Each structure stands twice: as structure tokens, then as C-alpha cells.
Amino acid sequence: MQRGSAEIFLGLGLILVGILGLKLTDMNLFWALIALGAAIGSKGGISVSQRARV
């Protein structure tokens, strides 16, 4: 698996864990986990798309 694809799946996992933690505990700390997952997934998607253009 390429690194970008792994980052996309890691980002999706972090987002899902953040949403689940937010629903269960209602702590605002999980918003940071959701944002981190979005940033990692976006970075992975950008790296995959740049590699496809080359």
C-alpha cells in the first residue's frame, strides 16, 4: 500500500474514532482528533493525486 493511501485510511479511522468518542463522552477534546484525522487524510489525498499526475 502506498504511503498516501495509508494516510487516507488513517485519517478516516481517526475521524471515526473521534466521532465515536464525541458521542460517548461529549468531551470537546475529540474535536481535535477529528481535525487531526481530516488533516492527515487530506495530506494523503494530495500526495496520491500528485503522484498520479507525474
mmCIF file of the N, C-alpha and C atoms, coordinates in Angstrom:
data_MODEL
# 
_entry.id   MODEL 
# 
loop_
_atom_site.group_PDB 
_atom_site.id 
_atom_site.type_symbol 
_atom_site.label_atom_id 
_atom_site.label_alt_id 
_atom_site.label_comp_id 
_atom_site.label_asym_id 
_atom_site.label_entity_id 
_atom_site.label_seq_id 
_atom_site.pdbx_PDB_ins_code 
_atom_site.Cartn_x 
_atom_site.Cartn_y 
_atom_site.Cartn_z 
_atom_site.occupancy 
_atom_site.B_iso_or_equiv 
_atom_site.pdbx_formal_charge 
_atom_site.auth_seq_id 
_atom_site.auth_comp_id 
_atom_site.auth_asym_id 
_atom_site.auth_atom_id 
_atom_site.pdbx_PDB_model_num 
ATOM 1   N N  . MET A 1 1  ? 0.853   -1.183 0.000   1.00 0.00 ? 1  MET A N  1 
ATOM 2   C CA . MET A 1 1  ? 0.000   0.000  0.000   1.00 0.00 ? 1  MET A CA 1 
ATOM 3   C C  . MET A 1 1  ? 0.892   1.238  0.000   1.00 0.00 ? 1  MET A C  1 
ATOM 4   N N  . GLN A 1 2  ? 0.495   2.193  -0.798  1.00 0.00 ? 2  GLN A N  1 
ATOM 5   C CA . GLN A 1 2  ? 1.264   3.425  -0.867  1.00 0.00 ? 2  GLN A CA 1 
ATOM 6   C C  . GLN A 1 2  ? 1.090   4.236  0.406   1.00 0.00 ? 2  GLN A C  1 
ATOM 7   N N  . ARG A 1 3  ? 2.041   5.110  0.640   1.00 0.00 ? 3  ARG A N  1 
ATOM 8   C CA . ARG A 1 3  ? 2.001   5.921  1.862   1.00 0.00 ? 3  ARG A CA 1 
ATOM 9   C C  . ARG A 1 3  ? 0.786   6.840  1.884   1.00 0.00 ? 3  ARG A C  1 
ATOM 10  N N  . GLY A 1 4  ? 0.438   7.434  0.748   1.00 0.00 ? 4  GLY A N  1 
ATOM 11  C CA . GLY A 1 4  ? -0.711  8.327  0.686   1.00 0.00 ? 4  GLY A CA 1 
ATOM 12  C C  . GLY A 1 4  ? -2.009  7.608  0.990   1.00 0.00 ? 4  GLY A C  1 
ATOM 13  N N  . SER A 1 5  ? -2.138  6.392  0.471   1.00 0.00 ? 5  SER A N  1 
ATOM 14  C CA . SER A 1 5  ? -3.343  5.603  0.742   1.00 0.00 ? 5  SER A CA 1 
ATOM 15  C C  . SER A 1 5  ? -3.439  5.250  2.222   1.00 0.00 ? 5  SER A C  1 
ATOM 16  N N  . ALA A 1 6  ? -2.308  4.925  2.814   1.00 0.00 ? 6  ALA A N  1 
ATOM 17  C CA . ALA A 1 6  ? -2.300  4.614  4.243   1.00 0.00 ? 6  ALA A CA 1 
ATOM 18  C C  . ALA A 1 6  ? -2.695  5.839  5.068   1.00 0.00 ? 6  ALA A C  1 
ATOM 19  N N  . GLU A 1 7  ? -2.249  7.033  4.634   1.00 0.00 ? 7  GLU A N  1 
ATOM 20  C CA . GLU A 1 7  ? -2.616  8.251  5.354   1.00 0.00 ? 7  GLU A CA 1 
ATOM 21  C C  . GLU A 1 7  ? -4.105  8.540  5.227   1.00 0.00 ? 7  GLU A C  1 
ATOM 22  N N  . ILE A 1 8  ? -4.675  8.247  4.066   1.00 0.00 ? 8  ILE A N  1 
ATOM 23  C CA . ILE A 1 8  ? -6.120  8.444  3.891   1.00 0.00 ? 8  ILE A CA 1 
ATOM 24  C C  . ILE A 1 8  ? -6.893  7.554  4.860   1.00 0.00 ? 8  ILE A C  1 
ATOM 25  N N  . PHE A 1 9  ? -6.519  6.282  4.921   1.00 0.00 ? 9  PHE A N  1 
ATOM 26  C CA . PHE A 1 9  ? -7.229  5.359  5.803   1.00 0.00 ? 9  PHE A CA 1 
ATOM 27  C C  . PHE A 1 9  ? -6.979  5.668  7.276   1.00 0.00 ? 9  PHE A C  1 
ATOM 28  N N  . LEU A 1 10 ? -5.782  6.124  7.606   1.00 0.00 ? 10 LEU A N  1 
ATOM 29  C CA . LEU A 1 10 ? -5.503  6.541  8.982   1.00 0.00 ? 10 LEU A CA 1 
ATOM 30  C C  . LEU A 1 10 ? -6.358  7.746  9.358   1.00 0.00 ? 10 LEU A C  1 
ATOM 31  N N  . GLY A 1 11 ? -6.470  8.689  8.432   1.00 0.00 ? 11 GLY A N  1 
ATOM 32  C CA . GLY A 1 11 ? -7.298  9.871  8.674   1.00 0.00 ? 11 GLY A CA 1 
ATOM 33  C C  . GLY A 1 11 ? -8.765  9.500  8.871   1.00 0.00 ? 11 GLY A C  1 
ATOM 34  N N  . LEU A 1 12 ? -9.262  8.587  8.033   1.00 0.00 ? 12 LEU A N  1 
ATOM 35  C CA . LEU A 1 12 ? -10.656 8.150  8.189   1.00 0.00 ? 12 LEU A CA 1 
ATOM 36  C C  . LEU A 1 12 ? -10.871 7.456  9.533   1.00 0.00 ? 12 LEU A C  1 
ATOM 37  N N  . GLY A 1 13 ? -9.899  6.640  9.926   1.00 0.00 ? 13 GLY A N  1 
ATOM 38  C CA . GLY A 1 13 ? -10.001 5.968  11.222  1.00 0.00 ? 13 GLY A CA 1 
ATOM 39  C C  . GLY A 1 13 ? -10.013 6.948  12.382  1.00 0.00 ? 13 GLY A C  1 
ATOM 40  N N  . LEU A 1 14 ? -9.159  7.951  12.321  1.00 0.00 ? 14 LEU A N  1 
ATOM 41  C CA . LEU A 1 14 ? -9.123  8.954  13.387  1.00 0.00 ? 14 LEU A CA 1 
ATOM 42  C C  . LEU A 1 14 ? -10.434 9.743  13.445  1.00 0.00 ? 14 LEU A C  1 
ATOM 43  N N  . ILE A 1 15 ? -10.992 10.048 12.283  1.00 0.00 ? 15 ILE A N  1 
ATOM 44  C CA . ILE A 1 15 ? -12.267 10.763 12.259  1.00 0.00 ? 15 ILE A CA 1 
ATOM 45  C C  . ILE A 1 15 ? -13.363 9.916  12.893  1.00 0.00 ? 15 ILE A C  1 
ATOM 46  N N  . LEU A 1 16 ? -13.419 8.640  12.537  1.00 0.00 ? 16 LEU A N  1 
ATOM 47  C CA . LEU A 1 16 ? -14.450 7.768  13.099  1.00 0.00 ? 16 LEU A CA 1 
ATOM 48  C C  . LEU A 1 16 ? -14.286 7.577  14.601  1.00 0.00 ? 16 LEU A C  1 
ATOM 49  N N  . VAL A 1 17 ? -13.059 7.408  15.058  1.00 0.00 ? 17 VAL A N  1 
ATOM 50  C CA . VAL A 1 17 ? -12.816 7.274  16.498  1.00 0.00 ? 17 VAL A CA 1 
ATOM 51  C C  . VAL A 1 17 ? -13.176 8.567  17.217  1.00 0.00 ? 17 VAL A C  1 
ATOM 52  N N  . GLY A 1 18 ? -12.855 9.699  16.597  1.00 0.00 ? 18 GLY A N  1 
ATOM 53  C CA . GLY A 1 18 ? -13.207 10.982 17.196  1.00 0.00 ? 18 GLY A CA 1 
ATOM 54  C C  . GLY A 1 18 ? -14.704 11.178 17.305  1.00 0.00 ? 18 GLY A C  1 
ATOM 55  N N  . ILE A 1 19 ? -15.437 10.802 16.272  1.00 0.00 ? 19 ILE A N  1 
ATOM 56  C CA . ILE A 1 19 ? -16.900 10.929 16.309  1.00 0.00 ? 19 ILE A CA 1 
ATOM 57  C C  . ILE A 1 19 ? -17.488 9.998  17.362  1.00 0.00 ? 19 ILE A C  1 
ATOM 58  N N  . LEU A 1 20 ? -16.985 8.774  17.418  1.00 0.00 ? 20 LEU A N  1 
ATOM 59  C CA . LEU A 1 20 ? -17.478 7.824  18.415  1.00 0.00 ? 20 LEU A CA 1 
ATOM 60  C C  . LEU A 1 20 ? -17.176 8.312  19.829  1.00 0.00 ? 20 LEU A C  1 
ATOM 61  N N  . GLY A 1 21 ? -15.962 8.813  20.051  1.00 0.00 ? 21 GLY A N  1 
ATOM 62  C CA . GLY A 1 21 ? -15.611 9.340  21.369  1.00 0.00 ? 21 GLY A CA 1 
ATOM 63  C C  . GLY A 1 21 ? -16.426 10.569 21.726  1.00 0.00 ? 21 GLY A C  1 
ATOM 64  N N  . LEU A 1 22 ? -16.720 11.402 20.744  1.00 0.00 ? 22 LEU A N  1 
ATOM 65  C CA . LEU A 1 22 ? -17.530 12.595 20.987  1.00 0.00 ? 22 LEU A CA 1 
ATOM 66  C C  . LEU A 1 22 ? -18.953 12.211 21.368  1.00 0.00 ? 22 LEU A C  1 
ATOM 67  N N  . LYS A 1 23 ? -19.483 11.211 20.706  1.00 0.00 ? 23 LYS A N  1 
ATOM 68  C CA . LYS A 1 23 ? -20.847 10.768 21.022  1.00 0.00 ? 23 LYS A CA 1 
ATOM 69  C C  . LYS A 1 23 ? -20.922 10.111 22.405  1.00 0.00 ? 23 LYS A C  1 
ATOM 70  N N  . LEU A 1 24 ? -19.897 9.359  22.771  1.00 0.00 ? 24 LEU A N  1 
ATOM 71  C CA . LEU A 1 24 ? -19.939 8.627  24.037  1.00 0.00 ? 24 LEU A CA 1 
ATOM 72  C C  . LEU A 1 24 ? -19.627 9.511  25.243  1.00 0.00 ? 24 LEU A C  1 
ATOM 73  N N  . THR A 1 25 ? -18.657 10.414 25.100  1.00 0.00 ? 25 THR A N  1 
ATOM 74  C CA . THR A 1 25 ? -18.211 11.158 26.267  1.00 0.00 ? 25 THR A CA 1 
ATOM 75  C C  . THR A 1 25 ? -18.614 12.621 26.260  1.00 0.00 ? 25 THR A C  1 
ATOM 76  N N  . ASP A 1 26 ? -18.931 13.175 25.098  1.00 0.00 ? 26 ASP A N  1 
ATOM 77  C CA . ASP A 1 26 ? -19.300 14.580 24.940  1.00 0.00 ? 26 ASP A CA 1 
ATOM 78  C C  . ASP A 1 26 ? -18.184 15.516 25.425  1.00 0.00 ? 26 ASP A C  1 
ATOM 79  N N  . MET A 1 27 ? -16.924 15.062 25.250  1.00 0.00 ? 27 MET A N  1 
ATOM 80  C CA . MET A 1 27 ? -15.771 15.896 25.601  1.00 0.00 ? 27 MET A CA 1 
ATOM 81  C C  . MET A 1 27 ? -15.289 16.617 24.345  1.00 0.00 ? 27 MET A C  1 
ATOM 82  N N  . ASN A 1 28 ? -14.956 17.882 24.478  1.00 0.00 ? 28 ASN A N  1 
ATOM 83  C CA . ASN A 1 28 ? -14.520 18.666 23.331  1.00 0.00 ? 28 ASN A CA 1 
ATOM 84  C C  . ASN A 1 28 ? -13.133 18.278 22.837  1.00 0.00 ? 28 ASN A C  1 
ATOM 85  N N  . LEU A 1 29 ? -12.414 17.469 23.588  1.00 0.00 ? 29 LEU A N  1 
ATOM 86  C CA . LEU A 1 29 ? -11.092 17.018 23.181  1.00 0.00 ? 29 LEU A CA 1 
ATOM 87  C C  . LEU A 1 29 ? -11.150 16.211 21.888  1.00 0.00 ? 29 LEU A C  1 
ATOM 88  N N  . PHE A 1 30 ? -12.243 15.524 21.654  1.00 0.00 ? 30 PHE A N  1 
ATOM 89  C CA . PHE A 1 30 ? -12.358 14.680 20.465  1.00 0.00 ? 30 PHE A CA 1 
ATOM 90  C C  . PHE A 1 30 ? -12.518 15.490 19.187  1.00 0.00 ? 30 PHE A C  1 
ATOM 91  N N  . TRP A 1 31 ? -12.874 16.772 19.281  1.00 0.00 ? 31 TRP A N  1 
ATOM 92  C CA . TRP A 1 31 ? -12.894 17.631 18.093  1.00 0.00 ? 31 TRP A CA 1 
ATOM 93  C C  . TRP A 1 31 ? -11.491 17.763 17.532  1.00 0.00 ? 31 TRP A C  1 
ATOM 94  N N  . ALA A 1 32 ? -10.498 17.797 18.397  1.00 0.00 ? 32 ALA A N  1 
ATOM 95  C CA . ALA A 1 32 ? -9.111  17.880 17.938  1.00 0.00 ? 32 ALA A CA 1 
ATOM 96  C C  . ALA A 1 32 ? -8.707  16.611 17.191  1.00 0.00 ? 32 ALA A C  1 
ATOM 97  N N  . LEU A 1 33 ? -9.192  15.466 17.658  1.00 0.00 ? 33 LEU A N  1 
ATOM 98  C CA . LEU A 1 33 ? -8.903  14.207 16.987  1.00 0.00 ? 33 LEU A CA 1 
ATOM 99  C C  . LEU A 1 33 ? -9.553  14.160 15.607  1.00 0.00 ? 33 LEU A C  1 
ATOM 100 N N  . ILE A 1 34 ? -10.766 14.690 15.504  1.00 0.00 ? 34 ILE A N  1 
ATOM 101 C CA . ILE A 1 34 ? -11.457 14.753 14.218  1.00 0.00 ? 34 ILE A CA 1 
ATOM 102 C C  . ILE A 1 34 ? -10.701 15.679 13.259  1.00 0.00 ? 34 ILE A C  1 
ATOM 103 N N  . ALA A 1 35 ? -10.256 16.816 13.756  1.00 0.00 ? 35 ALA A N  1 
ATOM 104 C CA . ALA A 1 35 ? -9.499  17.754 12.916  1.00 0.00 ? 35 ALA A CA 1 
ATOM 105 C C  . ALA A 1 35 ? -8.159  17.157 12.486  1.00 0.00 ? 35 ALA A C  1 
ATOM 106 N N  . LEU A 1 36 ? -7.504  16.436 13.380  1.00 0.00 ? 36 LEU A N  1 
ATOM 107 C CA . LEU A 1 36 ? -6.244  15.789 13.037  1.00 0.00 ? 36 LEU A CA 1 
ATOM 108 C C  . LEU A 1 36 ? -6.457  14.729 11.958  1.00 0.00 ? 36 LEU A C  1 
ATOM 109 N N  . GLY A 1 37 ? -7.522  13.958 12.090  1.00 0.00 ? 37 GLY A N  1 
ATOM 110 C CA . GLY A 1 37 ? -7.836  12.958 11.069  1.00 0.00 ? 37 GLY A CA 1 
ATOM 111 C C  . GLY A 1 37 ? -8.115  13.591 9.720   1.00 0.00 ? 37 GLY A C  1 
ATOM 112 N N  . ALA A 1 38 ? -8.810  14.721 9.722   1.00 0.00 ? 38 ALA A N  1 
ATOM 113 C CA . ALA A 1 38 ? -9.091  15.420 8.463   1.00 0.00 ? 38 ALA A CA 1 
ATOM 114 C C  . ALA A 1 38 ? -7.801  15.931 7.831   1.00 0.00 ? 38 ALA A C  1 
ATOM 115 N N  . ALA A 1 39 ? -6.897  16.452 8.641   1.00 0.00 ? 39 ALA A N  1 
ATOM 116 C CA . ALA A 1 39 ? -5.634  16.972 8.107   1.00 0.00 ? 39 ALA A CA 1 
ATOM 117 C C  . ALA A 1 39 ? -4.768  15.842 7.535   1.00 0.00 ? 39 ALA A C  1 
ATOM 118 N N  . ILE A 1 40 ? -4.693  14.733 8.234   1.00 0.00 ? 40 ILE A N  1 
ATOM 119 C CA . ILE A 1 40 ? -3.880  13.610 7.758   1.00 0.00 ? 40 ILE A CA 1 
ATOM 120 C C  . ILE A 1 40 ? -4.481  13.009 6.492   1.00 0.00 ? 40 ILE A C  1 
ATOM 121 N N  . GLY A 1 41 ? -5.809  12.856 6.465   1.00 0.00 ? 41 GLY A N  1 
ATOM 122 C CA . GLY A 1 41 ? -6.461  12.315 5.271   1.00 0.00 ? 41 GLY A CA 1 
ATOM 123 C C  . GLY A 1 41 ? -6.316  13.231 4.072   1.00 0.00 ? 41 GLY A C  1 
ATOM 124 N N  . SER A 1 42 ? -6.401  14.526 4.287   1.00 0.00 ? 42 SER A N  1 
ATOM 125 C CA . SER A 1 42 ? -6.224  15.483 3.191   1.00 0.00 ? 42 SER A CA 1 
ATOM 126 C C  . SER A 1 42 ? -4.799  15.445 2.653   1.00 0.00 ? 42 SER A C  1 
ATOM 127 N N  . LYS A 1 43 ? -3.833  15.358 3.555   1.00 0.00 ? 43 LYS A N  1 
ATOM 128 C CA . LYS A 1 43 ? -2.437  15.279 3.125   1.00 0.00 ? 43 LYS A CA 1 
ATOM 129 C C  . LYS A 1 43 ? -2.198  14.008 2.312   1.00 0.00 ? 43 LYS A C  1 
ATOM 130 N N  . GLY A 1 44 ? -2.797  12.912 2.733   1.00 0.00 ? 44 GLY A N  1 
ATOM 131 C CA . GLY A 1 44 ? -2.652  11.668 1.979   1.00 0.00 ? 44 GLY A CA 1 
ATOM 132 C C  . GLY A 1 44 ? -3.308  11.745 0.613   1.00 0.00 ? 44 GLY A C  1 
ATOM 133 N N  . GLY A 1 45 ? -4.480  12.367 0.542   1.00 0.00 ? 45 GLY A N  1 
ATOM 134 C CA . GLY A 1 45 ? -5.147  12.522 -0.742  1.00 0.00 ? 45 GLY A CA 1 
ATOM 135 C C  . GLY A 1 45 ? -4.372  13.409 -1.699  1.00 0.00 ? 45 GLY A C  1 
ATOM 136 N N  . ILE A 1 46 ? -3.760  14.454 -1.181  1.00 0.00 ? 46 ILE A N  1 
ATOM 137 C CA . ILE A 1 46 ? -2.952  15.335 -2.016  1.00 0.00 ? 46 ILE A CA 1 
ATOM 138 C C  . ILE A 1 46 ? -1.722  14.598 -2.537  1.00 0.00 ? 46 ILE A C  1 
ATOM 139 N N  . SER A 1 47 ? -1.089  13.824 -1.698  1.00 0.00 ? 47 SER A N  1 
ATOM 140 C CA . SER A 1 47 ? 0.116   13.094 -2.146  1.00 0.00 ? 47 SER A CA 1 
ATOM 141 C C  . SER A 1 47 ? -0.235  12.038 -3.189  1.00 0.00 ? 47 SER A C  1 
ATOM 142 N N  . VAL A 1 48 ? -1.389  11.399 -3.048  1.00 0.00 ? 48 VAL A N  1 
ATOM 143 C CA . VAL A 1 48 ? -1.806  10.411 -4.054  1.00 0.00 ? 48 VAL A CA 1 
ATOM 144 C C  . VAL A 1 48 ? -2.105  11.100 -5.380  1.00 0.00 ? 48 VAL A C  1 
ATOM 145 N N  . SER A 1 49 ? -2.782  12.238 -5.324  1.00 0.00 ? 49 SER A N  1 
ATOM 146 C CA . SER A 1 49 ? -3.125  12.923 -6.570  1.00 0.00 ? 49 SER A CA 1 
ATOM 147 C C  . SER A 1 49 ? -1.889  13.502 -7.254  1.00 0.00 ? 49 SER A C  1 
ATOM 148 N N  . GLN A 1 50 ? -0.913  13.957 -6.492  1.00 0.00 ? 50 GLN A N  1 
ATOM 149 C CA . GLN A 1 50 ? 0.320   14.456 -7.099  1.00 0.00 ? 50 GLN A CA 1 
ATOM 150 C C  . GLN A 1 50 ? 1.108   13.335 -7.747  1.00 0.00 ? 50 GLN A C  1 
ATOM 151 N N  . ARG A 1 51 ? 1.099   12.180 -7.132  1.00 0.00 ? 51 ARG A N  1 
ATOM 152 C CA . ARG A 1 51 ? 1.812   11.037 -7.685  1.00 0.00 ? 51 ARG A CA 1 
ATOM 153 C C  . ARG A 1 51 ? 1.130   10.550 -8.960  1.00 0.00 ? 51 ARG A C  1 
ATOM 154 N N  . ALA A 1 52 ? -0.192  10.688 -9.051  1.00 0.00 ? 52 ALA A N  1 
ATOM 155 C CA . ALA A 1 52 ? -0.919  10.243 -10.234 1.00 0.00 ? 52 ALA A CA 1 
ATOM 156 C C  . ALA A 1 52 ? -0.671  11.176 -11.427 1.00 0.00 ? 52 ALA A C  1 
ATOM 157 N N  . ARG A 1 53 ? -0.405  12.450 -11.147 1.00 0.00 ? 53 ARG A N  1 
ATOM 158 C CA . ARG A 1 53 ? -0.149  13.408 -12.223 1.00 0.00 ? 53 ARG A CA 1 
ATOM 159 C C  . ARG A 1 53 ? 1.212   13.206 -12.858 1.00 0.00 ? 53 ARG A C  1 
ATOM 160 N N  . VAL A 1 54 ? 2.152   12.729 -12.114 1.00 0.00 ? 54 VAL A N  1 
ATOM 161 C CA . VAL A 1 54 ? 3.533   12.618 -12.604 1.00 0.00 ? 54 VAL A CA 1 
ATOM 162 C C  . VAL A 1 54 ? 3.725   11.443 -13.505 1.00 0.00 ? 54 VAL A C  1 
# 
